Amino acid sequence: MSAAKKSGTSTFSDAEKAAVKATAAERRAAAKGAKAEDDVQAVLDAIARMDVGDRALCTRLHEVITTAAPDLAPRTWYGMPAYAKDGKVLLAVKNSGKFGQRYTSLEFQDVAQLDDGSMWPVAWAVTTLTKAGEKDVAALVCRAVG
């Protein structure tokens, strides 16, 4: 965790505070009845605020995900691009700049149908997106949707 320790108490990093504020704003918008097009615009705005490398990668990931699973509802989740099924987040895209990581990750939530035995991966690191990688992401998203 990226929480800093001060005098025996933990504090949140600026990135963590921003994620909590983003979540509060997302919940307020949902309570006010935000429309699907508003949610899509929020995703596009979140991507637009990323640095150049993350923006290019996440723009392409957004295109691949929405093409592979057009029934998923794009929205933001903790300020990150996310895709929901039946109102629950199935997949979030955590760009590398979000919390100072060296890679962007696709992070599937418990509604994703990726179960395989008693243990399976739910997050994938993505540093670049090749044509083969695009096909892998599309197949993975389709599998997660069920």
C-alpha positions in Angstrom: 0.0 0.0 0.0 1.2 3.5 -0.7 0.0 5.0 2.6 2.7 7.0 4.4 3.4 6.5 8.1 3.5 9.6 10.4 3.8 9.5 14.1 2.3 6.0 14.3 -0.8 6.9 12.2 -1.3 6.2 8.5 -2.2 8.9 6.1 -3.4 8.6 2.6 -1.2 9.7 -0.3 -2.4 12.5 -2.6 -3.3 9.8 -5.3 -5.3 7.9 -2.7 -7.1 11.0 -1.6 -7.9 11.9 -5.2 -9.3 8.4 -5.7 -11.6 8.7 -2.7 -12.8 12.2 -3.9 -13.4 10.7 -7.4 -15.5 7.9 -5.9 -17.6 10.4 -3.9 -18.2 12.4 -7.0 -19.2 9.3 -9.0 -21.7 8.3 -6.3 -23.2 11.8 -6.2 -23.6 11.7 -10.0 -25.2 8.2 -9.8 -27.6 9.4 -7.1 -28.6 12.4 -9.3 -29.4 9.9 -12.1 -26.4 10.3 -14.4 -27.1 9.1 -17.9 -25.0 6.5 -19.8 -23.6 9.2 -22.1 -22.4 11.1 -19.0 -20.6 8.0 -17.7 -19.0 7.4 -21.1 -17.8 11.1 -21.2 -16.4 10.7 -17.6 -14.3 7.7 -18.9 -13.1 9.7 -21.9 -12.3 12.7 -19.6 -10.4 10.4 -17.2 -8.3 9.1 -20.1 -7.7 12.6 -21.5 -6.2 13.6 -18.1 -3.6 10.9 -18.3 0.0 11.5 -19.4 0.7 10.9 -23.1 1.8 7.3 -22.9 -1.0 6.2 -20.6 -3.5 8.1 -22.6 -2.6 6.3 -25.9 -2.6 2.9 -24.2 -5.8 3.5 -22.3 -7.6 5.0 -25.3 -6.8 1.8 -27.3 -7.8 -0.4 -24.4 -11.1 1.4 -24.1 -11.7 0.8 -27.8 -10.9 -2.9 -27.6 -13.0 -3.4 -24.5 -16.1 -1.6 -25.8 -15.8 -3.3 -29.1 -15.4 -6.8 -27.6 -18.2 -6.3 -25.1 -20.6 -3.5 -26.3 -23.1 -4.4 -23.5 -20.7 -3.4 -20.8 -21.4 0.1 -19.4 -18.4 2.4 -19.4 -18.1 4.5 -16.2 -15.4 5.6 -13.8 -14.5 3.8 -10.6 -12.2 5.5 -8.2 -11.5 7.9 -11.1 -10.3 5.1 -13.3 -11.9 3.9 -16.6 -14.2 1.0 -15.7 -16.8 -1.2 -17.4 -19.9 -2.5 -15.5 -22.2 -5.4 -16.1 -25.7 -5.2 -14.5 -24.6 -2.2 -12.5 -21.5 -3.8 -11.0 -17.9 -3.1 -12.1 -16.5 -6.0 -14.0 -13.2 -4.5 -15.1 -11.2 -1.4 -14.3 -8.2 0.0 -16.1 -5.6 1.3 -13.7 -3.2 3.4 -15.6 0.5 3.4 -14.6 0.4 7.0 -13.5 -2.6 6.5 -11.2 -0.5 5.3 -8.2 3.0 5.6 -9.7 3.2 2.0 -11.0 5.5 0.9 -13.8 2.7 -0.6 -15.8 -1.0 -0.2 -16.6 -3.2 -3.0 -15.4 -6.5 -4.6 -16.3 -8.2 -5.4 -13.0 -11.2 -7.7 -13.0 -13.6 -7.7 -10.1 -15.5 -10.6 -8.5 -18.4 -10.4 -11.1 -16.0 -11.4 -13.8 -16.4 -15.0 -14.9 -12.8 -15.9 -14.9 -13.0 -18.7 -12.3 -10.7 -21.6 -13.1 -10.2 -24.1 -10.3 -9.4 -22.8 -6.8 -7.1 -20.0 -8.0 -6.9 -17.7 -11.1 -5.5 -14.3 -12.1 -7.7 -11.3 -11.9 -5.2 -8.6 -12.9 -3.0 -8.3 -16.0 -0.1 -5.9 -16.5 -0.1 -4.1 -19.9 3.0 -2.2 -21.0 2.2 -2.0 -24.7 -0.7 -3.2 -26.8 0.2 -5.2 -30.0 -2.4 -6.6 -32.4 -2.0 -10.0 -30.7 -2.4 -8.3 -27.3 -5.6 -6.6 -28.5 -7.0 -10.0 -29.4 -6.0 -11.4 -26.0 -7.7 -8.5 -24.2 -10.8 -8.9 -26.3 -11.0 -12.7 -25.6 -10.3 -12.1 -21.9 -13.1 -9.5 -21.7 -15.5 -11.7 -23.5 -14.7 -14.6 -21.2 -15.1 -12.3 -18.1 -18.6 -11.2 -19.3 -19.6 -14.8 -19.7 
